[in-house]
C-alpha cells in the first residue's frame, strides 16, 4: 500500500511539474503570451454571447475547448492543470465548479460609473447565500443608510480559467503575479458554493480592486468588519494573509452554519 501511495504521489507531483515546466511562470515567453491573446480572441464571441444571455457564470470547460485546435487545447490544459500551491499561493483546492449548480439570479443592481448610474451585469448566488446577503445589506441600510452590491458572485471553473487568462496581460504575463490577484480554477471561492464568495462594490462604484485602500476606508467596510459574522460572512484575504493572496477588502465568503 505504501509503495502504491508513493507512486500516486510521485505521479501527481510530476504531472503538476510538467504543467509548470511547459510555462515560464515568472513571465510567459513572447510566443506563449501571443498564444494567450489568440485564445482570448477565439473565446470572445462565446463570452459575448453568454454575457448577452446572462449565462456567463454557467460557462463550461467543454464550451471553451470546443472551438480550439489540438495544439491550443494542449496549451490551455497547461493553465487548467496549474497547482496554485506550487506558485507560492497557499490556498486549498476547492474543486471545479461545473456550471450546473442551482442558483438564483440577481438583476437590476445600479451603481455610479463616472457620475452616472449604470446597471451591473446579472450575478448568481446559491439561494441561502443570497438570503443571508440580503439580510446583511438590510441591516447595513438601517444602520448606515447605505448598502453594498454584488459585483461578482458565483463563477464556474471555466469562467475562472477565462478570467485568469484575461488578467495575465495586466500583470505582464506573469503567472506568479496573476495568481496573487486572480485564483486559478479549482482554487476560487467564487466557484465553491459551500464557501461562496462575493466581491462587493458600493453605490459610488468603489470596489477597491485598483487600490484596496479606497474600499478599506469606506464606512460600509468598517461595518462589515464588525457585523458580517452575524450573517455567516467572513473576510477571506485580510492584510498579511499567510495564503499569499493580496489584501482584498471587497472579497467576503459565506460559511453555512453547522
N, C-alpha and C positions, 0 to 999 in steps of 0.2 A: 504493500500500500504506500509506504514511504517513497519508494522508487517511482511509483506511478504519479504521486502528487508532485514529486520533484520534476518529473518530466513535464507535467502540465504547467508548472511554474516557469520552467525554462522556455517552454513554447510560447507562453503569453508574453514573457519578457522580450524574447526575440521578435515576436510579432509586432509589439509596440516599438521596439528599437528599429525594426525595419521601416516602419512608417516615418519615424524621425529621421532615419538615415536618408530617406528619399527627399527630404525637405530641409533647407537651411533655416532652422528656427530663429536664428539671430536676425537674419534678413534674407528673404527669398531672392534667388537669383533673378536677373532681369528676365530670363526666359520663363521662369515659374510665375513671376509677377504678371507677365503678359498672359500666361495661361489662365490665371485667376480672372483677369479682366475679360477674357474671351468667354469664360464660363458665365460671368455675370451678365454679359451681353446676351448670351443664349437663354439665360433664365428670365431676362427682362419681360418678354411677352407673357410668360406664365405668371410671374409675380404681379404684373399689371392686371391680368385677368382675375386672379384670385382676390386682389385688393378690391377691384370693382364689384365683385360678387360677395364681398365680406366673408371670404373663406380662407384668407391668407393664413390664419392661425392653424388651419387644418391641413396645410401643405404636407405632402408625404414624400418620403425618400424616393419612392417609385416615380413620382411626378418629376423630381429633379433629374433622375438618371435617364429617364426615357428618351430625352432629346439628344443625349451625348454619344459621341463616338466611343469606341472601345478604349482608346488611349485616354480620353477625357474622363471616362468612368474610373479608370485606374488612378488618375491624378486626384480626382475628387475623393476617392476612397482613402487616400493618404490622410486627408484632413479629417474625415469621419472617424478614422482609427486613432487619431492622436490621443495620447493619455495626458490629461491635464496635470497629473502629479509628476510627470516627467518634465514638466515645464515650470517647475517651482511654484505651482499653484496647488495648495494643499486643501482641496475640497473633495468630498466623497462623490463617487459615481452614483447617480440617481436613477439611471435608466433612460432609454429613449422614449419620448412621448410619441405615440403612434399617429396622432392626429385624428383619433376616433373617439376621444373621451366625450362624455356627456357634459355639456357646458351651457351657460346662459350668456346671452349677448348683451353688452352694454352699449347703448347708442345715444346720440344727442348730447354728449358732453361738450360744453363750449368753454374755450379759454381764449385769452387775448394773444394775438400774434401781431407784432408791430402796431399795437394800439387798436386793432380791430378784432372782434370776436370771430373765431373760426371753430368749426366742429371737429373734434378729434375723430380719427378712424374708429370704427366699432372695435370693442375689445371683448374678450371672452374670459369667463371665470367659472369654476365649479360653483354650483348653486349655494352651498353652505358658506363658501368663501365670500361670495357676493353679498349674502345676507349679513355676515359679520362686518364686512367693509362698510355697507350702507349704515348699519347701526353706529359704527365708529364715526363716520362722517356726520351723521345726525347729531351726535354728541359734541363733535368739534364745532359744528354750526351753532349749537346752542351756547357753547362757551365763548367762541371767538367771533361768531358771525361770518366765519369763513369755512371752506372745505377744500379738500384735495381731490383730484380726479385721476382716474386710471389711464396713464399714458401707454402702458404696456402690461398685459396680463398673461394669459396662457399662450405659449408658443410650442408648436410641435418640434420634434427633434430636427426635422428637415428645415423648418424655418430658422431654427437656431444655427444650423450649419450655414445657411444662406447669409444670415446676419454676420457671422464670423468672417466669412469671405469678403462681404461688403465692407467690413470695418478694417481690413488689413491695410488698405491704402492710407487711412488716417493715422496709422502707426508705422509708416514707412515700410510696409510689408514685413514687419517683424512679428512672427507668430508668438514669441515670448512676450512682447509688449501688448499685443492684442488680447492675449489670454488673461491679462490683468484687468481688462475692462469689459470683455465680452466672453461669456462662458462658452466652452466647447459643447457640442451636442452631447447629451447624457449627463452633463455636469451643471446644467442650468436649473435653478429653482422655478423658472418660468415654465419649464416643461415637466414639472413634477407636481401633479395635483395634490399629492399628500403633503407637500410643503410649498404650496402655491405662492409664488412671488408676485408682488405688484410694484411697478415703477410708477411713482406718483408725481403729479405736477400741480402747481397752484393755478388760480384763476388768471394770473398775470403771465402765465406761460413759463414760469421759473421751475425748471426741473433739476438744475444743478449739474447736469451731465457735462457741461463745458467747464464749469467751475463749482465744485461741491460747496464752497463757502456761501454761495448765493442761496442755496437751499438750506444750509445749516443755520443761517441766521433768521429764517422765517419763523414767525410765531406758530405756524402750523407744525413745523418740525419739532419745535420745543414741546408743543402739546403732545405730539406722538411719543416723544421720549418718556413722558410722564404717564400717558394713558393707553398706549397701544396694547400693552399686555393684558388689559382688561377685556380686550376683544380678540385675544389669542394671536396678536401680531407681534413680531419682533424684528429689530434691525439686523439684517443678515451680515453686512460688512461694515462694522464700525471702524473707527480710526485704529491704526496699528494692529489690524487683524492678523492673526497667525496664518490665515488662509492664503495670504499672498495677493488677495484681491484688493484693489484700491478702495478707499473710503467711498461708500455710496449711500448718502443720507436719504435718498429717494427710494431705496430698494428695501421693501418690507415683506417678510414671509409670514404665511399663516400656518399655525400648528393646531391641528384638531385636538380638542380637549379629550383626555382619556377617560 
